[in-house]
Amino acid sequence: MTKKAMRQRRGPAIKITGALIAKTEFEIKTSVDIRMEVWQTEGGALIAVSETEMEPRAAVIEPGDEVDMHCAVMDACDRADRARSMLRDQLKWKFVREVP
């Protein structure tokens, strides 16, 4: 298990004890570097992290329904195409919800 601490400009400081399970980095047109990470804690929570030089953000997704957790990670990443690719390719997540 790895430990990571991060301060957010908005919201509480986050201390994570868990495993980094997915990561991507890219640059957007305005020459801003963006890093997205997903951590899984010892207790089964997921932490979605999105960082730029200006604003680190983290969302804590408490353990629960797996599909709901996966959707919450996507929501925390603003449903970005790069996030979807990262989660699909690295974690083999599928974003299909069956509705009876």
N, C-alpha and C positions, 0 to 999 in steps of 0.2 A: 504494500500500500504506500501511496505517495501522499505527501501533505502539500497543500497549496493555499496561500492566503491572497486575497485580493480586496482592494478597496474600490468601491463604486462612488461615482460622483453623486448618484441618487440611490438611496437604499442602503441597507446595512453592509458592513464589511462581511466577507464570506471566508470561512476557513473550511477547507475540504480535506477529508481523509478518505481517499479512495483511489480508483484507477482511472487514468485517462483512456477512454475507449474509442474516441474518434477525434480527428483534428484536421483542419484545412487552413491554408493561408493563401491570400490572393490580394491583388492590388486592383482598385477600381480606377476609372478614368481620371479622377481628380488627384491621382497619385497618393491615395490613402491606402495604407496597408490594413487589411482586416484579417483577424485570426478568429476562427470559431473552434470551440472544443466542446466535447461532451464527456463528463465525468460520471462514474457510478460510485456512490459512496458505500461504505461498509454496511449501512443499513438498507441499501437498495434504492435510495433516492437517485435521481438523475439531476445533474447540474449542467445547464446549457450556458456556455460562456461565449460572449461576443466582445472582442476587444479591438479598438483602434487606439491611436496615440492619444486621442482626445477623450474617449469615453469607454471605459470597461463596464460591461453589464453582465449580470449573472441572474439566472432564474432557477429556483429550486423546485423540482417536480417531485412531490412526495410519492412513495410507493403506492401502487394501486393497479388498476386495469392497464395492461401492457399497451394496448392500442391508444388509450387516453394519454398515457405517459409519452408515447412516441409523438402524438399530435401536439402535446404541450411543448415538447422540445422544438418542433417545427414552428409553432407559434412564437416561441421565445427568439427564434432566429428570423423572425419576420417572413417566414415561408420562402426564404431566398433559394434560388435554384442551386447555388453552391452548397447550401446546407442539405438540401434534398439529395444531391449527388454524394456528398460525404456520408450521409446516413445510409443510403442505399448501397453504396459500394463498399464501405468499410464495415458496416454492421449488418448488412443484408436485411434492413428493415423494409417492409412493404407498407405503403400508405393506401390501404384499401380497407374501408369499413363496410362490413356487411350489415344491411338494414333489413330486418324481416318485414 
